[in-house]
Structures are given as structure tokens and as C-alpha cells.
Amino acid sequence: MSLDLIIPAPSATDEARRQIEICNACRYCEGFCAVFPAMTRQKAFADGDLTQLANLCHNCRGCYYACQYTAPHEFALNIPAALAEVRVESWERLARPQALARLFQTHGVAMAGLLVVALACFFWALSALRPESGAGFYAFLGHNTLVAIFAPAFVLPLALIALSIRDYWREIGGGRVRLAHLLSAFDSAARMKNLSGGHGEGCNFEQGDRFSDRRRVFHQLMMYGFLLCFAATSAATVMHYLLGLEAPYGLISVPKLLGVPGGLMMVAGTVGLGWLKLRADKSLGARRVWGGEMAFVLLLGAVALSGLALYAASNTGAVGVLLAVHLATVMVLFLLMPFSKMVHGFYRLAAMIAEAGKPTPQSGE
């Protein structure tokens, strides 16, 4: 009587280690992005090293299409997918609480959708208790009420993210941070340098034999649009508390001059990113969290679109409903920030700061 041996599948980290060691011996893709120069510094890779490489990876997929060892070769390399799995596991493992991170990654669309509906109903019901005075949407919800609700919903997630980034820094063995490291990392992030491909022609995210800058452009629209909207909110805060200028603000005002273009850029960026994601090969990413990633894109788009719709509907009967929807989408974005792909920006920036502090490897070492 023979006994069949059940060999467990390798963990995501072990599989990434196997593939990275083969890549490190080949080095054909050495100039493609930040991952490959970082990889050449060592011959053996601890778990923290792989976590760092995974968060340096922007999933541009150029290395996969250039590789001679992908399936059906016996090595069956798929570096974009292997690093995507490690990257997602690092976000889940270091998040607090971990259960919410795992739940969002696998049921993101349903989770975000239910929260938006529930909170929209809450804000709609709350608007029935209208303040005695106020203009614009402050006629529906008082300023102090909004601050009391949104301040903890914004600060607490940021605190959770700060704790997870601290743990990430310890895991990867990050060293002392200097100003030059910060400037280098922010420069790479601002230009989306690692989405330009090894030769500056763009990446292969949407089609294997076609180089394109579309993904980088849509990412930049999304990122800079979000930053403009954040700047608009910050400007409105300064105007309210320091200058005594209360909302609503006209179109020719700092908050609107920043927020309206920012919202339009966010809508364009999210539509583009969602379109590319539908076209891209799911097998070259972390397939199990595809829904969570798409939920994040849809949520960002909903925040921008509802904000623009709210402004367009000023002084109409639709303000109450649109205000409830917009506040709900913004709050859900804040609350899910430590668990959704929103956190990837913090991890990726930390990874690039750590990389900037490492010695530059010599080609051919």
C-alpha cells in the first residue's frame, strides 16, 4: 500500500525568493526599474529583503515580457505576480487590524459599497437636524458637526498607517533617513520614474508587445488631482480659521481654483486606470485582490465625481442628497485607507526612501 505524499505549495515569499535568485543570476533586466539594481546587492534574500523589493515594484510588467524563462520554460518565472503577492501580504500582515485588511482585499467592492450606502443614509438623516444658520451645504450640516465627525475619521487611519510603516521600516532594515534620500524618493514619485520602463518608453502593463505611458499619465492625473483637492481643503481650512472667511466660496477663490481642476483630474485618472485594469492580464498581478484594487479605483472616482456634482448642484434641491453621498464616499476613503490600496503610496515612498539610502550597485557585480 503506497502513501501519497502531500507537498504543500510554497509560500508567496518562498516563491518570490526562488524567482529573484534566478533573476539575480541572469540580470538581463538590470536596467528596467528600481527592483533590479537593488536585487544585485546580494546573493541571498531574507524575508525583509523580499518585502522591500516587492514594494519597490510598480508592476509595470516589462520584465515579464522581456524574460526568456517565463512559462513554458521549467523556471516558469513571473516576477510581477510573485512580487505582487509578497507586496499584498506585507500590507495585510503589517496592517492593524489584519482581519479588515484581508477582508477588503477579497471583498473590496461589496465592503466599500455597503459602507457608502450606510454612511450616506446616516448623513441624510443627520441633515434633518439642520443648524439654525449657515449657507451652502452648511445649511444642511453645521461646520462643527462635520469637524467632530471627520477629524477622528482622518487622524485615526493615519495613525494606524504610521504604525504599519514603522513596522515595515524595521522589517526591511531601513537606516537613517537624510534629506538627500527624501529628495530622491519624492523626485522618483513625482515623475513616476519606475513606470517609464527601462528605456524611458513606458511600460507594458496593458499589452505585452507595446510600450505605453498611459498608465503613468493616468497615475499622475490621479495623484496630482488628489493633491490639488487636498490643497483646496487645506486652503479652505486656513481661510475659515485664520482669515475668518467662511464657506461657501465662489468659483474665483483658492479652494475652487484648486479643487475643481483637481476633481476633474481625479475623474480622468480613475476612469483611465479602471480601463487599463480591465484590459491588463490578471495573471501578472495578485489575482486574489483584483476586486479590492478595483474597489479602490472606483471609490476614488466616486469621491471626485460626487464632489463635482455637489458643486454643480449648488442652490438646487439636489444638494442634500449629493452632500450625503459625497460625505459618505470621503469618509469611507478615509476609514479604509489603512486597508485599501491607498496605503501603497505610503509603502512605496518608504521603499524608495530606503533604497535611496543604499549604496549604488556596480553593474556586473
Sine and cosine of phi, psi and omega as CSV:
sin_phi,cos_phi,sin_psi,cos_psi,sin_omega,cos_omega
0.00,0.00,0.83,-0.56,-0.05,-1.00
-0.99,-0.14,0.54,-0.84,0.03,-1.00
-0.95,-0.31,0.82,-0.57,0.05,-1.00
-0.98,0.21,0.79,-0.62,0.04,-1.00
-1.00,0.09,0.78,-0.63,0.04,-1.00
-0.99,-0.14,0.94,-0.35,-0.02,-1.00
-0.99,-0.12,0.90,-0.44,-0.03,-1.00
-0.91,0.42,0.54,-0.84,0.05,-1.00
-0.92,0.40,0.58,-0.81,0.01,-1.00
-0.90,0.43,0.50,-0.86,0.06,-1.00
-0.92,0.38,0.26,-0.97,0.02,-1.00
-0.86,0.51,-0.61,0.79,0.00,-1.00
-0.93,0.37,-0.68,0.73,0.01,-1.00
-0.90,0.43,-0.65,0.76,0.02,-1.00
-0.92,0.39,-0.65,0.76,0.06,-1.00
-0.90,0.44,-0.62,0.79,0.03,-1.00
-0.89,0.46,-0.70,0.71,0.02,-1.00
-0.86,0.52,-0.72,0.69,-0.06,-1.00
-0.94,0.33,-0.65,0.76,-0.01,-1.00
-0.90,0.43,-0.61,0.80,0.02,-1.00
-0.90,0.43,-0.59,0.81,0.08,-1.00
-0.93,0.38,-0.69,0.72,0.04,-1.00
-0.87,0.50,-0.63,0.77,-0.04,-1.00
-0.92,0.38,-0.44,0.90,0.06,-1.00
-0.98,0.18,-0.51,0.86,-0.04,-1.00
-1.00,0.09,-0.85,0.53,0.04,-1.00
0.90,0.44,0.39,0.92,0.06,-1.00
-0.90,0.44,-0.56,0.83,-0.08,-1.00
-1.00,-0.10,0.41,0.91,-0.16,-0.99
-0.83,0.56,-0.54,0.84,-0.06,-1.00
-0.99,-0.15,0.18,0.98,-0.14,-0.99
-0.95,0.33,-0.75,0.66,-0.04,-1.00
-0.38,-0.92,-0.12,-0.99,-0.08,-1.00
-0.92,0.39,-0.37,0.93,-0.06,-1.00
-0.89,0.45,-0.71,0.71,-0.19,-0.98
-0.97,0.25,-0.65,0.76,0.14,-0.99
-0.87,0.49,-0.63,0.78,0.02,-1.00
-0.90,0.44,-0.60,0.80,-0.03,-1.00
-0.90,0.45,-0.53,0.85,-0.12,-0.99
-0.97,0.24,-0.06,1.00,-0.01,-1.00
-0.96,0.29,-0.33,0.94,-0.10,-0.99
-0.56,-0.83,0.24,-0.97,0.00,-1.00
-0.95,-0.30,-0.42,0.91,0.05,-1.00
-0.89,-0.45,0.59,-0.81,-0.13,-0.99
-0.83,-0.56,0.90,-0.43,0.12,-0.99
-0.97,0.24,0.20,-0.98,-0.01,-1.00
-0.85,0.52,-0.64,0.77,0.02,-1.00
-0.90,0.43,-0.57,0.82,0.06,-1.00
-0.89,0.46,-0.67,0.74,-0.01,-1.00
-0.94,0.35,-0.58,0.81,0.09,-1.00
-0.88,0.48,-0.67,0.75,0.02,-1.00
-0.91,0.41,-0.72,0.69,0.02,-1.00
-0.88,0.48,-0.64,0.76,-0.02,-1.00
-0.89,0.45,-0.62,0.78,-0.02,-1.00
-0.99,0.12,-0.25,0.97,0.18,-0.98
-0.97,0.24,-0.46,0.89,-0.06,-1.00
-0.94,0.35,0.74,-0.67,0.03,-1.00
-0.98,-0.22,0.13,0.99,0.03,-1.00
0.83,0.55,0.67,0.74,0.02,-1.00
-0.98,0.22,-0.38,0.92,0.17,-0.99
0.97,0.22,0.07,1.00,0.02,-1.00
-0.88,0.48,-0.60,0.80,-0.02,-1.00
-0.91,0.42,-0.56,0.83,0.00,-1.00
-0.91,0.42,-0.72,0.69,-0.06,-1.00
-0.96,0.27,-0.32,0.95,0.04,-1.00
-1.00,0.01,-0.22,0.97,-0.18,-0.98
-0.99,0.17,0.66,-0.75,0.05,-1.00
-1.00,-0.04,-0.03,1.00,-0.07,-1.00
-0.92,-0.38,0.30,0.95,0.09,-1.00
-0.97,0.26,0.24,-0.97,0.06,-1.00
-0.84,0.55,0.65,-0.76,0.29,0.96
-1.00,0.01,0.22,0.97,0.09,-1.00
-0.88,0.48,0.51,-0.86,-0.06,-1.00
-0.89,0.46,-0.41,0.91,0.05,-1.00
-0.94,0.34,-0.51,0.86,0.05,-1.00
0.74,0.67,0.80,0.60,-0.02,-1.00
-0.97,0.25,0.65,-0.76,0.13,-0.99
-0.50,-0.87,0.96,0.28,-0.08,-1.00
-0.86,0.51,-0.68,0.73,0.01,-1.00
-0.84,0.54,-0.69,0.72,-0.02,-1.00
-0.95,0.32,-0.66,0.75,-0.02,-1.00
-0.88,0.48,-0.71,0.70,0.00,-1.00
-0.95,0.30,-0.52,0.85,0.05,-1.00
-0.89,0.45,-0.65,0.76,0.02,-1.00
-0.90,0.43,-0.69,0.72,0.03,-1.00
-0.91,0.42,-0.64,0.77,-0.01,-1.00
-0.88,0.47,-0.75,0.67,0.01,-1.00
-0.90,0.44,-0.65,0.76,0.04,-1.00
-0.89,0.47,-0.58,0.81,0.01,-1.00
-0.92,0.39,-0.64,0.77,0.03,-1.00
-0.91,0.43,-0.67,0.75,-0.01,-1.00
-0.93,0.36,-0.67,0.74,-0.08,-1.00
-0.93,0.36,-0.60,0.80,-0.09,-1.00
-1.00,-0.05,-0.12,0.99,0.00,-1.00
-0.97,0.25,0.37,-0.93,0.08,-1.00
-0.74,-0.67,0.84,-0.55,-0.20,0.98
-0.98,0.19,0.53,-0.85,-0.08,-1.00
-0.89,0.45,-0.58,0.81,-0.06,-1.00
-0.86,0.51,-0.64,0.77,0.01,-1.00
-0.92,0.39,-0.60,0.80,0.02,-1.00
-0.89,0.45,-0.71,0.70,0.00,-1.00
-0.91,0.42,-0.63,0.78,-0.02,-1.00
-0.90,0.43,-0.68,0.73,-0.01,-1.00
-0.93,0.38,-0.63,0.78,-0.04,-1.00
-0.87,0.49,-0.55,0.83,-0.08,-1.00
-0.98,-0.18,-0.40,0.92,-0.03,-1.00
-0.75,-0.66,0.65,0.76,-0.14,-0.99
-0.89,0.45,-0.70,0.72,-0.06,-1.00
-0.89,0.45,-0.74,0.68,-0.01,-1.00
-0.90,0.43,-0.67,0.74,-0.04,-1.00
-0.90,0.43,-0.74,0.67,-0.01,-1.00
-0.91,0.40,-0.67,0.74,-0.01,-1.00
-0.88,0.48,-0.72,0.69,0.01,-1.00
-0.90,0.44,-0.64,0.77,0.02,-1.00
-0.91,0.42,-0.64,0.77,0.02,-1.00
-0.89,0.45,-0.71,0.71,0.00,-1.00
-0.89,0.46,-0.72,0.70,-0.03,-1.00
-0.89,0.45,-0.70,0.71,-0.03,-1.00
-0.96,0.29,-0.53,0.85,0.07,-1.00
-0.89,0.45,-0.66,0.75,0.06,-1.00
-0.90,0.44,-0.62,0.78,0.03,-1.00
-0.89,0.45,-0.74,0.67,-0.02,-1.00
-0.93,0.37,-0.56,0.83,0.04,-1.00
-0.90,0.43,-0.69,0.73,0.03,-1.00
-0.91,0.41,-0.63,0.78,-0.01,-1.00
-0.91,0.42,-0.53,0.85,-0.02,-1.00
-0.93,0.37,-0.25,0.97,0.06,-1.00
-0.91,0.41,-0.44,0.90,0.05,-1.00
-1.00,-0.02,0.92,0.40,-0.12,-0.99
-0.92,0.39,0.59,-0.81,0.06,-1.00
-0.93,0.37,0.32,-0.95,-0.03,-1.00
-0.93,0.36,-0.43,0.90,0.01,-1.00
-0.59,-0.81,0.27,-0.96,0.01,-1.00
0.63,-0.78,0.52,-0.85,-0.01,-1.00
-0.89,-0.45,0.33,-0.94,0.00,-1.00
0.89,0.46,-0.65,-0.76,0.00,-1.00
-0.97,0.26,-0.20,0.98,0.11,-0.99
-0.94,0.34,-0.20,0.98,0.11,-0.99
-0.96,0.27,-0.27,0.96,0.01,-1.00
-0.98,-0.20,-0.64,0.77,0.01,-1.00
-0.69,-0.72,0.78,-0.63,-0.02,-1.00
-0.93,0.37,0.47,-0.88,-0.01,-1.00
-0.85,0.53,-0.73,0.68,-0.03,-1.00
-0.90,0.44,-0.56,0.83,0.05,-1.00
-0.90,0.43,-0.71,0.71,0.01,-1.00
-0.89,0.45,-0.68,0.74,0.01,-1.00
-0.89,0.46,-0.68,0.73,-0.02,-1.00
-0.90,0.44,-0.52,0.85,0.00,-1.00
-0.99,0.14,-0.71,0.71,-0.17,-0.99
-1.00,0.05,-0.43,0.90,-0.01,-1.00
-0.86,0.52,-0.80,0.60,0.04,-1.00
-0.92,0.40,-0.53,0.85,0.00,-1.00
-0.93,0.37,-0.34,0.94,0.04,-1.00
-1.00,-0.10,-0.69,0.73,-0.10,-1.00
-0.95,0.30,-0.69,0.73,-0.05,-1.00
-0.88,0.48,-0.75,0.66,0.06,-1.00
-0.86,0.51,-0.62,0.79,0.04,-1.00
-0.90,0.44,-0.60,0.80,0.04,-1.00
-0.91,0.42,-0.64,0.77,0.03,-1.00
-0.91,0.42,-0.64,0.77,0.03,-1.00
-0.91,0.42,-0.65,0.76,0.01,-1.00
-0.87,0.50,-0.65,0.76,0.03,-1.00
-0.91,0.41,-0.65,0.76,-0.01,-1.00
-0.93,0.36,-0.60,0.80,0.04,-1.00
-0.93,0.37,-0.58,0.81,0.08,-1.00
-0.87,0.49,-0.70,0.72,0.02,-1.00
-0.92,0.40,-0.60,0.80,0.06,-1.00
-0.88,0.47,-0.71,0.71,-0.03,-1.00
-0.88,0.48,-0.65,0.76,0.03,-1.00
-0.92,0.39,-0.65,0.76,-0.04,-1.00
-0.90,0.44,-0.63,0.77,-0.05,-1.00
-1.00,0.04,-0.07,1.00,-0.02,-1.00
0.95,0.32,0.63,0.78,0.01,-1.00
-0.90,0.44,0.63,-0.78,-0.06,-1.00
-0.99,-0.12,-0.36,-0.93,-0.01,-1.00
-0.94,0.34,0.70,-0.71,-0.04,-1.00
-1.00,-0.08,0.78,-0.62,0.06,-1.00
-0.91,-0.40,0.27,-0.96,-0.03,-1.00
-0.86,0.52,-0.64,0.77,-0.01,-1.00
-0.88,0.47,-0.57,0.82,0.02,-1.00
-0.92,0.39,-0.68,0.74,0.01,-1.00
-0.90,0.44,-0.70,0.71,-0.01,-1.00
-0.89,0.45,-0.66,0.76,0.02,-1.00
-0.89,0.45,-0.71,0.70,-0.03,-1.00
-0.91,0.41,-0.71,0.71,-0.01,-1.00
-0.92,0.39,-0.53,0.85,0.05,-1.00
-0.91,0.41,-0.71,0.71,0.03,-1.00
-0.89,0.46,-0.66,0.75,-0.01,-1.00
-0.92,0.39,-0.66,0.75,-0.04,-1.00
-0.91,0.42,-0.60,0.80,-0.03,-1.00
-1.00,-0.05,-0.07,1.00,-0.10,-1.00
0.77,0.64,0.74,0.67,-0.13,-0.99
-0.83,0.56,-0.62,0.78,-0.09,-1.00
-0.99,0.14,0.09,1.00,0.15,-0.99
-0.97,-0.26,0.18,0.98,-0.03,-1.00
-1.00,-0.09,-0.05,1.00,-0.01,-1.00
0.98,0.19,0.16,-0.99,-0.05,-1.00
-0.92,0.39,-0.40,0.91,-0.06,-1.00
-0.87,-0.50,0.29,0.96,0.04,-1.00
0.96,0.28,0.27,0.96,-0.04,-1.00
-0.99,-0.12,0.02,1.00,-0.07,-1.00
0.97,-0.24,-0.01,-1.00,-0.05,-1.00
-0.94,-0.35,0.03,-1.00,-0.09,-1.00
-0.93,-0.36,0.49,0.87,-0.13,-0.99
-0.87,0.50,-0.67,0.74,-0.13,-0.99
-1.00,-0.02,-0.40,0.92,-0.04,-1.00
-0.39,-0.92,0.76,-0.65,-0.16,-0.99
-0.88,0.48,-0.63,0.78,-0.08,-1.00
-0.98,-0.18,0.29,0.96,-0.04,-1.00
-0.77,-0.64,0.84,-0.54,0.09,-1.00
-1.00,0.07,0.69,-0.73,-0.05,-1.00
-0.50,-0.87,0.57,-0.82,0.08,-1.00
-0.99,-0.14,0.13,0.99,-0.08,-1.00
-0.85,0.52,-0.71,0.70,-0.05,-1.00
-0.90,0.44,-0.65,0.76,0.02,-1.00
-0.90,0.43,-0.67,0.74,-0.01,-1.00
-0.90,0.44,-0.70,0.71,-0.01,-1.00
-0.92,0.40,-0.61,0.79,0.08,-1.00
-0.89,0.45,-0.67,0.74,-0.01,-1.00
-0.92,0.38,-0.63,0.77,0.08,-1.00
-0.87,0.50,-0.69,0.73,-0.01,-1.00
-0.91,0.42,-0.75,0.66,-0.08,-1.00
-0.91,0.41,-0.76,0.65,-0.05,-1.00
-0.95,0.31,-0.52,0.86,0.10,-1.00
-0.90,0.44,-0.68,0.73,0.03,-1.00
-0.89,0.45,-0.68,0.73,0.00,-1.00
-0.91,0.42,-0.59,0.81,0.06,-1.00
-0.91,0.42,-0.66,0.75,0.03,-1.00
-0.91,0.42,-0.63,0.77,0.05,-1.00
-0.91,0.42,-0.63,0.77,0.04,-1.00
-0.91,0.42,-0.59,0.81,0.03,-1.00
-0.90,0.44,-0.69,0.72,0.03,-1.00
-0.90,0.44,-0.66,0.75,0.02,-1.00
-0.90,0.43,-0.66,0.75,0.02,-1.00
-0.90,0.44,-0.65,0.76,0.02,-1.00
-0.90,0.44,-0.59,0.81,0.03,-1.00
-0.90,0.44,-0.70,0.71,0.03,-1.00
-0.90,0.44,-0.68,0.73,-0.01,-1.00
-0.90,0.44,-0.60,0.80,-0.03,-1.00
-0.95,0.31,-0.77,0.64,-0.15,-0.99
-1.00,0.05,-0.56,0.83,-0.08,-1.00
-0.99,-0.14,-0.55,0.84,-0.07,-1.00
-0.97,-0.26,-0.14,0.99,0.01,-1.00
0.94,0.34,0.36,0.93,0.01,-1.00
-0.98,-0.18,0.95,-0.31,-0.10,-0.99
-1.00,-0.09,0.47,-0.88,0.07,-1.00
-0.92,0.38,0.37,-0.93,0.14,0.99
-0.99,0.15,0.43,-0.90,-0.02,-1.00
-0.95,-0.32,0.53,-0.85,0.02,-1.00
-0.97,0.25,0.13,-0.99,-0.02,-1.00
-0.89,0.46,-0.61,0.80,0.00,-1.00
-1.00,-0.02,0.94,0.34,0.07,-1.00
-0.56,-0.83,0.38,-0.93,-0.07,-1.00
-0.85,0.53,-0.73,0.68,-0.02,-1.00
-0.86,0.51,-0.64,0.76,-0.02,-1.00
-0.97,0.23,-0.61,0.80,0.01,-1.00
-0.91,0.41,-0.43,0.90,0.07,-1.00
-1.00,-0.03,-0.68,0.73,-0.14,-0.99
-0.96,0.29,-0.65,0.76,-0.04,-1.00
-0.91,0.41,-0.78,0.63,0.08,-1.00
-0.88,0.48,-0.60,0.80,0.03,-1.00
-0.88,0.47,-0.68,0.73,0.03,-1.00
-0.90,0.44,-0.68,0.74,0.03,-1.00
-0.89,0.45,-0.64,0.77,0.04,-1.00
-0.91,0.42,-0.64,0.77,0.03,-1.00
-0.89,0.45,-0.68,0.74,0.03,-1.00
-0.88,0.47,-0.73,0.68,0.01,-1.00
-0.88,0.47,-0.67,0.74,-0.01,-1.00
-0.91,0.42,-0.69,0.72,-0.03,-1.00
-0.94,0.34,-0.62,0.78,0.06,-1.00
-0.88,0.47,-0.71,0.71,0.01,-1.00
-0.90,0.43,-0.71,0.71,-0.01,-1.00
-0.91,0.41,-0.64,0.77,0.05,-1.00
-0.90,0.45,-0.65,0.76,0.03,-1.00
-0.89,0.45,-0.71,0.70,0.02,-1.00
-0.90,0.43,-0.61,0.79,-0.03,-1.00
-0.91,0.42,-0.58,0.82,0.05,-1.00
-0.93,0.36,-0.48,0.87,-0.03,-1.00
-1.00,0.06,-0.42,0.91,-0.14,-0.99
-0.96,0.27,0.40,-0.92,0.01,-1.00
-0.96,0.27,0.90,-0.43,-0.04,-1.00
-0.91,0.42,-0.43,0.90,-0.05,-1.00
-0.95,0.32,-0.16,0.99,0.00,-1.00
-0.98,-0.18,0.25,0.97,0.09,-1.00
-0.68,-0.73,-0.21,-0.98,0.06,-1.00
-1.00,0.08,1.00,-0.06,-0.15,-0.99
-0.85,0.53,-0.60,0.80,-0.12,-0.99
-0.93,0.38,-0.31,0.95,-0.02,-1.00
-0.94,-0.35,0.28,0.96,-0.01,-1.00
-0.84,0.55,-0.67,0.74,-0.01,-1.00
-0.89,0.45,-0.66,0.75,0.03,-1.00
-0.90,0.43,-0.62,0.78,0.02,-1.00
-0.93,0.37,-0.65,0.76,0.03,-1.00
-0.92,0.39,-0.59,0.81,0.04,-1.00
-0.88,0.48,-0.63,0.78,0.02,-1.00
-0.90,0.44,-0.70,0.72,0.03,-1.00
-0.88,0.47,-0.72,0.69,0.00,-1.00
-0.89,0.45,-0.61,0.79,-0.01,-1.00
-0.91,0.40,-0.68,0.73,0.05,-1.00
-0.88,0.47,-0.68,0.73,0.03,-1.00
-0.89,0.46,-0.63,0.78,0.00,-1.00
-0.91,0.41,-0.62,0.79,0.04,-1.00
-0.87,0.50,-0.75,0.66,-0.05,-1.00
-0.93,0.37,-0.71,0.70,-0.07,-1.00
-0.92,0.40,-0.66,0.75,0.01,-1.00
-0.93,0.37,-0.56,0.83,0.06,-1.00
-0.91,0.41,-0.68,0.73,0.04,-1.00
-0.91,0.40,-0.65,0.76,0.01,-1.00
-0.90,0.43,-0.61,0.79,0.02,-1.00
-0.90,0.45,-0.67,0.74,0.02,-1.00
-0.92,0.39,-0.65,0.76,-0.01,-1.00
-0.91,0.41,-0.47,0.88,-0.06,-1.00
-1.00,-0.03,0.20,0.98,-0.02,-1.00
-0.79,0.62,0.67,-0.74,0.04,-1.00
0.91,0.41,0.40,0.92,0.09,-1.00
-0.87,-0.49,0.14,-0.99,0.00,-1.00
-0.96,0.28,-0.12,0.99,-0.03,-1.00
-1.00,0.06,-0.11,0.99,-0.10,-1.00
-0.86,0.51,-0.70,0.72,-0.06,-1.00
-0.86,0.52,-0.74,0.67,-0.01,-1.00
-0.92,0.39,-0.74,0.68,-0.04,-1.00
-0.90,0.43,-0.58,0.81,0.05,-1.00
-0.89,0.45,-0.69,0.73,0.01,-1.00
-0.88,0.47,-0.68,0.73,0.00,-1.00
-0.92,0.40,-0.71,0.71,-0.03,-1.00
-0.90,0.43,-0.72,0.69,0.02,-1.00
-0.88,0.47,-0.60,0.80,0.01,-1.00
-0.91,0.42,-0.70,0.71,-0.01,-1.00
-0.91,0.41,-0.65,0.76,0.02,-1.00
-0.90,0.44,-0.70,0.72,-0.02,-1.00
-0.91,0.41,-0.65,0.76,0.03,-1.00
-0.89,0.45,-0.65,0.76,0.06,-1.00
-0.85,0.52,-0.70,0.72,0.02,-1.00
-0.91,0.43,-0.77,0.64,-0.10,-0.99
-0.90,0.44,-0.57,0.82,-0.04,-1.00
-1.00,-0.03,0.01,1.00,-0.07,-1.00
-0.80,0.60,-0.67,0.74,-0.02,-1.00
-0.95,0.31,-0.23,0.97,-0.12,-0.99
-0.91,-0.42,-0.35,0.94,-0.02,-1.00
-1.00,0.00,0.00,-1.00,0.01,-1.00
-0.93,0.35,-0.11,0.99,0.09,-1.00
-0.83,0.56,-0.51,0.86,-0.06,-1.00
-0.95,0.32,-0.28,0.96,-0.06,-1.00
-0.89,0.46,-0.50,0.87,0.03,-1.00
-0.90,0.44,-0.62,0.78,0.02,-1.00
-0.93,0.38,-0.70,0.71,0.00,-1.00
-0.92,0.40,-0.68,0.73,-0.05,-1.00
-0.92,0.40,-0.64,0.77,0.04,-1.00
-0.90,0.43,-0.67,0.75,0.05,-1.00
-0.88,0.48,-0.64,0.77,0.01,-1.00
-0.90,0.44,-0.65,0.76,-0.01,-1.00
-0.95,0.31,-0.55,0.84,0.08,-1.00
-0.91,0.42,-0.70,0.71,0.03,-1.00
-0.89,0.46,-0.65,0.76,0.00,-1.00
-0.91,0.42,-0.61,0.79,0.01,-1.00
-0.90,0.44,-0.41,0.91,0.01,-1.00
-1.00,0.04,-0.04,1.00,0.00,-1.00
-1.00,-0.05,0.46,-0.89,0.04,-1.00
-0.91,0.42,0.58,-0.81,0.02,-1.00
-0.95,0.32,0.84,-0.55,0.00,-1.00
-0.95,0.31,0.52,-0.85,0.05,-1.00
-1.00,0.04,0.71,-0.70,0.00,-1.00
-0.88,0.47,0.72,-0.70,0.04,-1.00
1.00,0.04,0.06,1.00,0.00,-1.00
-0.91,0.41,0.00,0.00,0.00,0.00
